[in-house]
Amino acid sequence: MPDDFWGNAIFSVTPTIVVGLIFWFAMRAIIRADRAERDTYAKVEAEERDRIARQQSSKAGADPHE
C-alpha cells in the first residue's frame, strides 16, 4: 500500500470508480436492450394491426350470400 497522500487517495478511490463503471455499463446495456426490444415489439404490433385490418376489409368487401 502506498505511503504518500496521493497514492493513498488514488488507491482508495479506484475501486469505487471501477464499480461505478461496471454498474454504468450494465445499466447502459439493459437500457439499450429494452429500447431495442420495444422497437421490435412496436414493429410486430404494427404488422399485426395491418394484417387484421386487411382481413377485416376483405371480409367487409366479400358477398355474405356466397
MODELLER restraints for C-alpha pairs under 7 A, 6 or more apart:
rsr = mdl.restraints
at = mdl.atoms
rsr.add(forms.Gaussian(group=physical.xy_distance, feature=features.Distance(at['CA:2:A'], at['CA:8:A']), mean=5.77, stdev=0.5))
